[in-house]
Amino acid sequence: MQTRDLVRVSLFAALIGALGLTPRFDLPIAAGVPVTAQTLGVMLAGVVLGARLGAISVALFLFVVACGAPLLSGGRGGLGVFASPTAGYLAGWIAGAFVVGAIMKILMLRSIFASAFIASTIGGILVVYLFGIPWLAWSSGLSLKAATIATATFLPGDILKAIATAMIARSYFHAYPRAGFVPL
Amino acid sequence: MIGRPLSKRTWLHFLPAGVKLLFVAMATIIFFWVQNPIVLLISLGLVLSVYFAAGREAVLRLKLFRFLLPILIIVGLFQFASSGFFDALTSVSRLALMILIADLVTMSTPMMEMMDAFLPVLYPLRYIGLDPAQLALAFALVIRFVPVLLDDWMRRREAWRARGGSRGSWRLVAPWIAGLLSIADRIAESLDARGFRRD
């Protein structure tokens, strides 16, 4: 890996960690509901770094967490997180970031907002759930249906994050055209 | 579950990290096959006694598992409704057991030692272009830059507030990321200037 990519990947992993610690921000659509989220960081990793580097960045973040850094939201970390029934969602983050980046690259719609929203809905929500739900069901003995119902409670928040990602992506690529996203 | 290792050294600290990881892997596989709630509860008692033996700090650590309670309660209720008391007890005690065993390793192993223990497993990554030697640098950068990025966020937020903004806005995120990437590129340049290139 080029040094430049290596450092970008590392700093973005740090950003995902930082997102889990304090930053909260308001979204105009959510009317005062503060959004704090690492899934937001996962979606942004795919959008900003692209499929391959985005996925590597998320994987690196999870590796640092597994080694014991308390960087998951709520100050969690360590191997216990990966032994818990929610570990599937974390594994899904890696694939999720990859899919977000890949869809972003394929779509390149006229609208960055629409591309980023579709990419993060499919990659950052659907793919993550595809990993998370079966693992939750298998590890805890729940039925797939029950696991899906339990997961569905997070759906509204996750859709908000996809919208936030799309808004951030739009302002990012407009303000920094050199960043590489070229809408048709 | 809070990752930080204990500050006081316990007897667990003297085992090599690799041995502890192997132990956790084996325990996880074995306990997945145990269906008897009594065996699981006894094992849970044994693991808890390790926590108590490791001292006060380790016991206080148990409090940090509170966030797991809702998950365990939901799993327990669902199981109770669908297949009865014993299955619910089995699932819940197995989950608690595996998480507590895994955390014993985290509790007693410094982060860098843990990374070294993982390296042999990650060696095959070389074949898809990821050099494990680069991992050490990446690891250190992540740890170092979390506080730097948080500080950067706080400064941006202060400036935003001073100009009449609310407590923080999504509008701050894009420049935050752009700033991060430009810092990253400067770091990469200075690393290369000092001879760090391993393509």
Interface residues (C-beta under 8 A of the other chain):
Chain A: M1 Q2 T3 R4 L6 V7 R8 V9 S10 L11 F12 A13 A14 L15 G17 A18 L21 T22 P23 R24 F25 D26 L27 P34 V35 L44 V48 I56 L60 F61 F63 V64 V65 A66 C67 G68 A69 P70 L71 G74 G75 R76 G77 G78 L79 G80 V81 F82 A83 S84 P85 T86 S139 S140 G141 L142 S143 A146 A150 A164 M167 I168 S171 Y172 A175 Y176 A179
Chain B: M1 I2 G3 R4 P5 V24 T28 L64 F65 F67 L68 I71 I74 V75 F78 Q79 S82 D87 T90 S91 L95 M98 I99 L100 I101 A102 D103 V105 T106 M107 T109 P110 M111 M114 M115 F118 G129 L130 D131 Q134 L135 L137 A138 F139 L141 V142 I143 R144 F145 V146 V148 L149 L150 W153 M154 R157 S166 R167 G168 S169 W170 R171 L172 V173 A174 P175 W176 I177 A178 L180 L181 I183 A184 D185 I187 A188 L191 D192 F196 R197 R198 D199
